Each structure stands twice: as structure tokens, then as C-alpha cells.
Amino acid sequence: MRYRTGHHYAPWAVVVSVYTTLAAVATWPLVLRLTSVVPHDVGDPLLSTWILWWNAHAMPLTARWWDAPMFSPSSGVLALSEHLLGLSLIATPMQWLGVEPITAYNTLFLVSFPLCAIAAHALAHDITGRHDAATVAGLAYGFTPYRVSQISHVQMLWVFWTPLALLALHRYAREGGRRWLIVFAAMWIGQALSNTYFLIFLPLLLALWIAWFLTSGGRMMRVGVVAAVWACATLPLAPIIARYYHVTQRFAFERTYGEIRSFSANVGALLSPPPLAVASLFLPSNGNPEQQLFPGFAILALVIVAAGCAMWRARREPARRSRLRPALWVVAAAALAVAATAPVVAPWRINIGGMTILSVTSVMKPLTVALWCGVFAIAMTATAASAWAERSAFAFYGVAAAVMYAFSFGPEPTLGGVPFWYRPPYAWLLEVPGFSSVRVPARFAMLAVLCLAVAAAIAFARLSALVPRRAARALAVLVLAIAVADGWIRALPLLDLPRPVAALDVPRDAAVVELPAGTVAGDTAAMYRSMYHGHALVNGYSGFEPVHYTILREALEAGDADALDPIAAGRALVILDDGGRRIGMRPTKAVAPIWRGVALRIHAAAVSSGTIDPAALADGDRRSYWDSGAPQCGTESMTIDLGAAHRVDAIVMSLGTRLHDYPRSMVIEASDDLRAWNAVWSGRTASRAVAGALEDPAMIPLRFELAPVRARWLRLRQIGADARAHWSVAELKVHGE
């Protein structure tokens, strides 16, 4: 559908003014306190402020830029979070001109609302040719309740590039022309540099758009052109993608299936608004922001009514499709009946000749059969056939919204806490490189909201054309009023900034740690202060947490201050309290040499609970390990038989994936006859665990250098206690003569 209008700039000036004013009023009084507060919370907003500050003080993509000064002394730590380079296109020049980092952040936060609204408005206006309908899309996307649920993630708010990329594709499909391809490439790069989630998620929506709009009417040549331009535009992103992959591999980071599932939305989340939204006065709000997907009353009502009208107009079906559709509905009904009886009579199966023909163990598989049968049956309706033949924009954006929401449900969709979809689309995506490292599938909902907003604009244009002019005006006022109310922020929390710290009178290469470490508010406050004192920071906060920092904070919580020794290796360490006041300083520690002697063969090994296969302690697999089977109580031991007396210089015990399970305190003893034992090392081990995590985050080797001793048997006795952590060993090596 296309309605061309002339180039009138006055309406655009009006809508820009309206969206900008609405953003300022909805977030009031932030516009008056840009330099002194942080909106919503002090977690991700301060992290983003710090990243934007670092982007303005280090050349992007250089080694120094990747080695950002947090989680010191680890390297490459900027790749543990979003890099926000797309946002820095504005934030960096602002800071070069003397603007404070928090002011730059708050400015980006504020302008994200009108920018997204204007971009969605432009896309909807290009499709409908009407500013009133486009305003529906602008309000629904720029001020959607879902944005409010993501209000602390500025990268999730900075998504105006996506509707502009779709606008460029629509123009190219209709008019051709190199300039629209250039605009599309620029918008794709801008979005990919602003939000890593959209770097991975957006291609799915773009691929659907290409399949719908460019695969008919002799346009297949344009499919190749768009694909080629898209591929070329992605090439500049390759160094960033490669660095993220390298750092992820080095730190051995991975998202577990359970973690991905827990950050997926459930179907009920579609009716769960954020507490700050007006809709929370009428609908229950889930406490988890990733479960607050409610898109707004206005766009839901418009899309549902318009879809119903379209189905009514095209209710006659082609005769050639009439036979299969009823069969699909019959199968769907039968599957629903089986699902209804499954909780009562399952499990059951039908066997013929020793072969299982049908089995039911839960409601998931029969519900999946019913779901897919329903989808295919609807796809065969006259409405769907007409929409496909016409390449209907309304049908595309409606269907695309449903697909994006389906992806947001993750690999195991649930309704009321009950899984109902076996191997859903997101489960297929987990086989695609990149998706297995994504923690929050629920963020597909932002793309769904954009699609719904555009579909709502088209629906409004269609519905208002069916009623008299006066009624159309009343409809416009009603719909726009509801859309404004949908996205209204009831009261945006504005928090005071952490107290800054002036330059510290310590060596320039000294590192700083703020205690206690490991709390979100404490670590982000420390990062905020580090922008002013300028020293490398031991604290940090990111999407991934380095292994050494996890071990360090747990050791400090247990009172083992020696865990700071590896951090102070080769430089001084300044200790501040949680208010930024200096409370101590640890002198420079000598860098301990890493023992590289010959590995001796372990002939046999026994633990306090029995014997173990020594080969399992030397298989090189970080995921295989011996486990004490219970929390550390101080009586665990492991005895090693070297087969003959050897000079022993060091023992290396690796934790692998069991980073929490290092022995809290240990005694190493040596013997020649299993009767007389001599202690050759004793002490707490957290410092060695931290050092091992810094050296090799994947294996986490704990190195115990011994005064050379001659022995055949070695005994490792765990004498500490921990109410939660077991004692685990993934790899064990003895070095000596």
C-alpha cells in the first residue's frame, strides 16, 4: 500500500516538537538535572556512563581500548559488555567539548525517546502516507511500555536505526536507487554498533522482510543486491565480532541452557506491564523486567480489530485448499484432546510389532502438534493467500510481530509455568553460532513492538477510512490519547550520583580496589569514581564476570585478604571504602615465577572416601572433575602415589569449571613409607586461586611451589570449612625431577 504526498516540512517540525516535548515531560524533571542524577538505578546506567567515558578517552578498537581499566589486571575486559560505539557517535564529541560523562549519558537517554518515535513515524508515514497514522506508530514505538521495562539499558532504548533501515528497504523496493542501499547499510551498521543483541536478532527480521517484499514481481535480482550490500556493510563489524569471540573463548564463558531459559519470556509476560507504566494500574506486573512485555492497549486493539476485518472480507476460501485445512483442524482438535487427558492418564504409548507408533508422556508434544497444525491451517486461508499475493504490509508486520514474540519465548516456552512447545523456533536458533551466547531471548520483544507499531498505524489508516470524517477525528483523538497513556512513565526515579574522588596521591601505575567488592551498587560506584581518579580499578561490573573477580570477592567476603596479593603483584594497591575514602594500601608484591618443570606420572590416587582413577586427573578436560561430594568440613584428603621416590618441586591443582570449589585451607605432606608424613606446605589458598584465574581463566591452576623434597607419596589435606563449596579437582600435576 502506498500513498504519496508532497514534501511538506511543517508537519515534520510539529511531530518532532511533540515527541521531544513528550519525552521531556514524561521523564520530568530529568531535563533539569542532567548533571547531577542518574535515572532509574545505579547499575547498568552507571556502567553505560563509564563505557561511554572510556570510548571518549581511548581510541576504539586499539589494544588499550579493549583493555579497559576495570577488573584489573585482566585484559580484554571491554568485550565482557556492550561497547556502545554507536552511542558514542554523539557521546564522544560531547565529552571532548567538556560535557560531563553523566550529562552525556542522560542526554542520550532522553533523546532516545524522540529519535525512536520519529524513526517509527517516518517508516509508518512512508507506508501509509498519513501523519495521523504515523503518529500512532511513533508513540507506540518511541513510548511503548516495553521501553519502560528496559529503561536502565540505554542500548535497548537506542533502537531508532532499525525502523530507518526498514524505511530504506521499502524505498529501495519501490524506487530502486543506490542511495537507499547506502542508507540501509549505514542504519544497519549504526544499529549493530549500538546494540549487540540487535546485531544477532535484527537479521532475522530483515531476512523475513526480504522474503516477503522482494521475492515477487521479478525482483529476485534485488534480493541479491540487498544481500551483497548487507554483507559488505557487515565486514567492518568483523574485527569486533572476532574480538568478542576470542575473549569469550579465553575466559571460557558460556551461557547455560538453564540461564537462557530463565531469561526467556513466558506467554503471560505479554500482559505484564512494568510497574512504572500506567497499564500497571490495570494489569498485574511481573517483578522481572524481562517478563514485562506488554506492548500497550492502543496498538493491540488496532491490530486485532483490523485483522478481524481483513479476515471477514476474505472469508471465502479457494476450493483447492478446502480439503487439507479441515484435516489440519481435526488433527489440532485431536491433539488438544490428547493434551487435556495427558495429566490424568499419561504416560501411555501405542506399540505395533515392537515399534512405538505413538507415545505421550506430557502435554508438551500434543500441544506442539496442535499449535503447528493451527499455524499451517491459518496459512492456507483465503486471507493469508490474499495477503501473500498482495505482499500486504499490514500482514507482514503483524506476522513478523508474532514471529518475534515467538523467538522471545526462548527455547522452552511456558504458559502459567507449564512448557507447551516442543522444539520451538528459538531452539533451532541455538544451533546457529552466536545465539548460544545470548542470555536474554526476551529482548526480541523490541522488534515485535516495532512491527506491532507499524501494523497499528496501517490498521488506523484503514479503519479511519471506513468512518465519516468527524468520527475519524474522534477515533484519532481517542487512539492517540490511549497511546500516550500507554507509554507514560508514572514517576521516573532519579538517584544521586556517587561521591567522586579527586586524584589520589599514589604512584600512577597503582591500582585501586573499593571494599566491599562484588555488589552492583558498590562496583558501579567504584567505576564512576575511577573516571575522576584515573587509576586502574580492581572492581568491575559487566554482562560477564571474570573468574578471578568471582573468586576474589568470595574470598574477601570470607575474610581472606591475602586474595589481594596477586592483584598487587608488580604494583601498589590502594584500598578505598564504599564511600571512596582511602582506608589502606598494600605494598607491591614480587611477581612469583611460574614453575615449568617436568610433570611426573601419577601411578595411583586415593581420597578420603575411596580411590579414584589417576587418568581422570590428567585428561585435559576442564569439565571432568573429582568432587568431595559435600561442603568442605576440614577432613577431606587426597593421597598421590608417584610409583617411586622423586624430587618434587611443585603441585598444580586445576579447578576447571568448578571455580568456587578451591580448598579453603590446605596442608601438603610428603612421605616415603606412608607412615611418617612431613608437612611441606600449608596455608590458605584463595590467593593462588585468584592467581590461577588470572593466568588461565579456563583451567584455573592453583600452583604450590615446594622446597625441593624427595618423596613417593604426597597427601593433600583440606583443613578449611565452607558451608556451600565442595572441594573439586579437575586436573592435578606434580612437577619435579
N, C-alpha and C positions, 0 to 999 in steps of 0.2 A: 504494500500500500504506500502511496507517495502523493503528497500534496505540496506542491512547490509554492513558495511565497517569495516576495521580493526581499531584498536586503534592507531590513529596517532595523536600525541600531537602537532606537528608543526603547522598544520592548526589552532588549537585552540589557540596557542600562538599568531598567526598572527591576528585572529579575535579579541582577547582580546585587543591586542595593537591598532588595528584600532579603535575599539569602544571607548577605553579610550582616544586616541588622538582626535578623532572626538568630544567627549564631551568637552575636554579642549578647542579646537579651537572654537566650536560653542558657548561656554559661555565666551570666552576671553574678558577681562583679569581677570575674577574672580579667576582663579587659582593662580594669583599673589597677590590677595588682600583678601585672606580668612579671615584675622583677622581684617579687617577694614571696610568692606562694607556688606550690605545686598542686595541680588538680588531681583529685580523687584519692591518690595514695602515694606513698614514698617508695614503692617497689619499682615496677617497670618504668614509671615516668622518670625517676632519677637515673636509672640505668640508661635510658634513651638519651637523657640530657648529657650524661658522661660520654656516651659513644659519639654524639654529635660534637661535643667539645673535642674529643680526640681526633675526629675526622678533620677538624679545622686546624689542628696543631701537628699533624703528621701527613706526609704525602701518601695518599691512598695507594694500596697495592704494593708498597715497599715492605721490606722485611721489618723495618721499625714500626710501620703501621700495624702489621699483623701481630707484632709482639707488644701489644698494648700493655700499659703499666698496671695491670691488676693480676691477681692470682700469682704474684711474683714468688719465685723466679721462673715460673713456667713460660714457655714461648708459644707463639701462635694462638694466644687465647682470644683474640678478637673473633676468631672463627667459631667460638662457642656460643655466639649470639648473632642477632641481626646486625649487619654492618651499617645499614641506614644511609647508604651513599646517595640514594635518590632524594632523600630528605635534605641531605647536606648541600644539594644544589642551591638551596635557599639559606640553610642554617650557617654554612661556612662563610659566605660573604657577609652575613650579618655580624658574625663574631670577628671577622677581620676588620670590620668598621667599628669595633669596640663594644658591641652588644654583649651583655652577659649571657652565659650558656643557658640559664633557666629562662631568660627572656626569649631566646631563640626557640627553645622547646615550646613554651607557651604560645608563641606566635604560630608555630607550625600546627599546634593542637587546634587553635582557633580557626585558622584559615582552612583546615581540612574539611570543615563543615560546608562552607560555601563553595569550595572547589569541587567537592563531590556532587553537591546539588547542581551546580552549573554544568558539570560534565554530563550528568544523567539527563538534565534538561535539554542539553544540546542533542544528545542521542535520540531522545523521545521526540524532540521537535523535528529532527531530520526524518523520522519515520511518519509522524502524524501531520506535520505542517502546522501545528497549533500550539500556541504558547500556554493556553489554559491546561491542555492535556499534558504538555511537557512539564508544567509546574507540579502536577501530581507526581511524576517520576522524580523530579528534583527534590521535592520534600520527602518522598518515600525512601530515597537512597541517601540523600545528604543528612537526613534527620531521623532515620529509622530507629526504632527501639533496639534493634540488634547492635547498632553502633554504640549505643549507651552501654551495652553489656561488655563491649570491647574498649571502653573509654580510657583504660590505662595502657593500652597497647597502641601507641601512636602510629606504628607501621600498619595496623589494621584499619586505622582511620584514613591513612594516606593512600586511598584507592581510587582517586579520580582518573588515573591513567587508563583504567580498564574500559569505562564507557567511551572514552575518546578513541581508544583502539578499535572498538566495535563501530563507532561512528565512521572512522576512516575506512573500515572494511565495507560498510554499507555504501559509502560514496564510491569506492572503487568498483564494487559490483554493479552499480548503476551507471557510472560515468566513465570508468576506466581512468587512466591518468597516473603518471608516475608520482605526482605529489602526494596522492593519498596513500600510496605504498610507503613513501618516506615518513608520513605522519604515523602510519601504523607501526613501522619499525621503531620510531622514536618513542611512541607510547608504550610499546612492549618493553623496550629497554628500561624506560623510566619506572614502569611497574615492577619489573624484575629486580631493579636496584633498590626499590623502596620496601619490598615485602617478599621475603624468601618463600613464604607459603604460596604466594601467587606465582612465583617462578615455577612452582611444581603443579599448582592447581589450575591456573588460568589456561594452560594449553588444552586441557580437556574441553573447556567451554569454547575456545577458539576453533578446535577441531570440529565440534558439533556445528558451529556456525558455518564453517566452510562446507561441511557435508550437506547442510540444509540449503544454503543460498547459492552455492557455486557449482553444483553438480547437475545443473539442468540448463536447457536452452543454449547448448553449445558453449558453455562457459568452462569446460574442463581445462582449457588452456590456462585460464586464470587461476585454477587451483594450483597448477604447477608454479605459476609466477608468485603467488602469495606464499607458497611453501618455500620457494627459493629465497625470497626476501626475508621471511621469518627466520630461516636457517642462518642467513648472513647476519641478521641482527642479533642472533644468539651467540655468534662467535666471540664478540667482545666479553661475554659473560664467562667464557670458558676458564680463564685463569682463576676467577673467583670460585667457580664450582669445583675446580681441581683442588684449590687450597682447602676448601671446606672438607672435601673427601679425604685429603691427606691428613688433616688434623683429626678428623673423626677416627681414621684408622690408627693413627699414632696413639691416641688416648683410649682406643678400644671402646668408643662409645657406641651404644646401640639402644634402640627403643624396643622394649619387650612387647610381646603381643598384649599382655595384660595392661601395660601402660597405654598403648594405643587405644585399646578398648575402653579404658576408663576415661579417656579424653574424647570419646565419640559422643555425639548427641543421641538421646533417645527420642522416640517419636513424640512423647509428651512434651519435649522441650519446645516444640513448635507453638505451644500455647503457654509458654512460660516467659514472661517479660522480665527485664531487670528491675530491681527494686527502685531505681531512680526514675523509671518511666511511669507515665500517668497510667498506663494499662495495668500496672501492678495493683492499682486500687480495685480492679475488677477481676483479675486473674491471679492465681497463686504463682509466686515467684520461687524458682529453684535457687538455692544458695550458691550453686556453682555457676560462674559466669559462662562457661562453655555449654551450659544446659539452658541458656536463656535465648532462644532462637525466635521468639515471637516477632513477626515482621510488621505488624500493625493492622488495625481494623480496616482502614481505608482501602489498602491495596488488596487485602484478602477479599473484601466484599465486592470490589470492582471485578476482579478476575473471576470469581465464582459466578457472578451474575452474567458476565459476558460469555463465559464458557458455556453456561446453561443455554443462553440464547443461540449460540452457534450450533450446539447440538440439536436444538429444537428445529432450527432452519434446515439442517441437513439430516433429518431423521430417516429419510428413505435410503436404504442400503442397496448397493449393486447386487443383482441376483447371483452373480458368480461367486460372491463371498458369503452367501447366506447359509451354506451348508457347514462350513468349518466353524464359524463363530458360535452357533448353538452348541456344537460339540465341546468347544473350549469352555463355555459357561457351565455345561453339565459336569465336565471334569473338575472345574473350580468348585462347584457346589459339593461334589462328592468328596473332594479333598478337605473342604471345610467341615463336612460331617465327620470325616475321619479324625480331623484335628480336635473336634469337640468331644469325641469319645476317647481320645488318647489318654487324657489324665485318669480315666476310670479303668480302662481295660489294657492299656499298654504296659509292657511291651508285648507285641504279637507279630507273627510272621506267617506267610504262606509259602510252603515248600512243595515243589513238584519234582520228583525224581532226584531228591537230594539237593536240588538247586533252589535257592531262595528267590522267589518271584517278587514278593512284596514284604516289607518289614516296617514296622512303626514302633519307635521307642520313645518319641516325644512329639510335641505339637509342631516342632520347627519345620520338618520336611513336608508334611502335608500342607502347612500354611504357605510354604515356599511354592509348592505346586499350584495352589490356588492363586497366589499372587501373580506368578508368571502367566498362568492361563488368562487371568483377568487383563494383564497388560497386553498380551497378544490379541485378545478379543477386542479390546478398545482400539488397538492399532488397525483393526480390519473394518472399523465402522466407516460409514459414509463421511462423517465429519472429519475423521483422520485422513481419508483419501482426498477429500476436497482441500484440506489444509496443505497436504503434501503437494498436490498438483499446483496450487496457487503459490506455494512457498510462503505461506502466511506468516507474517512477522509475529502476530499475536500467538499463533500456535507454537512457533519456535520458542519464544521467550517463556511461555507457560510450561512447555515440556522441559525446556532447559532448566527452569527453576526446580521442577520435580526431580530431575536427574541430579542436580547439585545438592539438593536436600538428601537424596538417597545416598550420595557419597558422604555427606556429613554424619550419617548414622554409623559410619565406620565398618569394621569387619564383622561385627556381630550385632545387628540392630535389635533393639529391645522395645517392647511396649508394656508399660507397667512393670518393668523389671524382668519380663519374660522374653527370651530370644525367639524371634519368629521368622527369620530369614536365613536360610542356609546358603552359604557362599554368595553373599551379596556383591554388588559391583566393587565395593572398596576392597573386598578380599582378593579380587582379581588384581587390583592396583598394587597390592603388597608384593606382587611378583615383579613389578616394574622398578628398576633402580631409582632410588630417591624416596619413594613412598614409605619404605620400611623405616626411614629415619625421621619421618614426620610424626610429631607427638599428638597433634590436635586435628583430627579429621573434621571436627565440628566446625572449623573455620571455612569450610566450603560454603557455609550459610551466607557469607558475604556476597558470593557470586550469585547465590539463589535470590537474595534480596534485590540485587541489581536486575536480574531477569524478571522478577515479580513487579518491580517498579516500572519497567518498560511495558510489560504486559498490561499493567493497570492503566498506564497512560493511553495505550491503544484502546483498552476497554472503555475508558472515559470518553474518548473521541467517538466511539461507535454508539455508546448509549446516549450521549447528549445530542447526537444527530437524529435520534428517534423521537425526541420530545420537542414541544414548542420552545421558542426562544426564551420565553420567560421562565419556563420550567428548567431549561438547560442552565440558565444563570443561577437559579436556586440550587440546582444539583452541584454546580461548580463551587458555590459558596460552602455548601454542606461538606462536600468531599474534601476541599482544601482545609476547612476548619478541623475536620477529623484527622487529616494527615499531619497538620501542625501539632495537634494534641498528642498524636501517636509518638512523635519524636521529641516532645517537650521533656526537658530534664527538670525534675521537681526541685532539686536543690543540690547543685554540684558541690561536693566537699572541696574545700581549699585548705591545704595544710601548710604550716610554716616550714621554711627550709631549715636544714641542719645548720648548726653554728659553724661558720667557716673557720679555718685555721690559717694563720699567717705563716710566712716562711719559717721553717724550723732551723735552729742553729746547730746543724749536724752536717756531716760530710755529704756532699752532693749525691754520692752513689749509695747512701744509706737507704734501706727500705723501711717502710712504716707498716705496723700492724695495729689495728684497733681491737680491743678486747671489751666484751666477749665477742668472739668471731662466730659466724655461721647463722645469724639471724638476718632476715631480709632487710628489715629497717636499719639494723646496725651496719650491715655491709654496704648498702646503698648510700647511707650517710657517710661512711668512710670514703666511698668513691667520690661523692660530692666534694668532700673536703680535700681530696687528693688533687682536684683541679686547681686548688689555691696553694698548697704547699709544694706541689710539683715532684714528689718522690714516688718511686715505685711502691705499689701497695700490695701487701700480702692478702688482704681481704679481696673479695670479689663476689659478683652475682651475675648469673647468666643462665641461658637455657640449659646448658650442660655445666656440671660442676667438676673440675679436675679432681682426679682421685686423691692427689696429695692433700688437697684442701679438705676433703671429706675426712680423711684420717686425722689431719691436724686439728680440726675443730672438735672432733670426738675426743682426742687426747687431751686437749685443753679443758674441755668440759669435765674430764676425769681428774684434772689437776696435774697432768704431766707436762710441765713447762719445758722439759728437755726436748719435746717435739719441735720446738722452735729452732733447735741447733742447726738442722740442715738449711733452714731459711737464712740463717746468719752466716752460712759458710762463705767466706771471702768478702764479707762486708758487714757493717754495723746494722743493727736492727733497733729501731725506735719503737717504743710501745706507748700507745695512747689509750685513754679510756673511751667509753662510748660517747663522751661529750667533746672529744678531740683534745683533751688535756694530756700532756706528757706525764707518764707515771713510771717510766723506766727505760732502760736501754741495755741491750745485750751486746757485748763486745763481739768483734769479728772472730769467727771460728775458722780454724785452719781447714782447708778442703781435704777431706780424707781420701787417700788413694783407693782406687777400686782394684781389688785383688783379681788377677788374671792367671792364676796358677793352673796346674794340671788338675782335671777333675778325676777323682778316684772312684773306682767302681764300688757300688754298694751291693754286697752279696745277700744280705738279709736285713729285714727291718721288723720290729715289733713295737706295738703300742700297749698302753696300759690295759686296753680291752681285748688284745689278741695280736695276731700277726697281720702284716699287710704285704702285698706284692711290691718289692722294691722297683720293679719295672714301671709301676704306676706313678712313681715319684720322679721318673726321668723320661716321660713320654712326650714332653714338649707341648702338651695340650693344656692351655690355661683354663679350660673348662672342666677338666677332670681333677679331682682332689680327694684327699683324705680328710675326714671330718670327725671331730671328737664325739659328735652325736648329742652334745648337751652344752649348756653355757659353761664357761670356764669357772672352775671352782678351786684350782690350785693343786690338783692331784694328777693331772694328765702328764703323760710322758711318752717319749718315743726313743727306742734304742736301735742303734745302727751298727751292723757288723760289716767291717771292711774286708773280712776274709783273712787278713794278715795284718801285722803291725805296720803302720805307715807314719811318716811325719805329716801331721795335719796342721795346716796354716789358717784355714778359713772354712766356714759353713755358710752356704747361701740357701735360704728358705724362701720360696716364692709363694705369693698368695693367689695369683691369677685373678679370677673373678671374685674371690672371697675377701674383698678389701677390708671388711670390718673384722675379720677373724684372725688378726695377728695376735700372738701371745702377749698378754699384758705385761707379764714379767717372766723371765726365763733364767734357768741355770743350765749351762752346758758342762757336762762332766766327761772325763776320759778314763778308760780302763784298759788294762792288758789281760785281765783274768776274770772279769765280771764280778769280782769281789771287792777290790779296792777301787774307789772312784775318787778322782781328783777334779775339783771344780776349776775349769779353765776360762769361764766367762760367766758373768751374772749381771743382771740389771733389768731395767725397763726397756721396752723395745719400740715404743712409738716413734722415737727419733729415727730409727732405722727403717721403719715402715714409711715414714714421710720421705726419707732419702731415696728409698727404693721406688716409690711412686713418682718422684721427680726424674729418676734415671730411666725407668721403663714403666710407664703407666699401664701397659698391658699385662706384664708379669708381676710387677711389684716385688722385686727381690729384696729380702732382708739379709744384709751381709754382716757376719760376725767374724771379725778378724781375731785370731787367737795367737798368743805367744806360742811359737812352734812347740808342739807336743807330740810325742810318739805314742800311738795307741792303736788298738784294733777295734775297740768298741767305743762308741760315743752315745751319750744319753742326753736328750733334750727334755728338761723338766719344766713344764708350765706351772708357775707358782702364783700367778696373779688370779684375779677374780673379776668377772663381769657378768651381770645378770642377764644379758641378752646375747652377747657374741660367743660363738663356739671358737674352738681352735682348729684351723684348717691349714692344710699344706697342699699346694698344687704341684710344686716341684721342689726337690731337695738335692743339693750338690755339696760334696765335700771336696775341698781343694787341698792339695799338699804335694808331697814328693812324688 
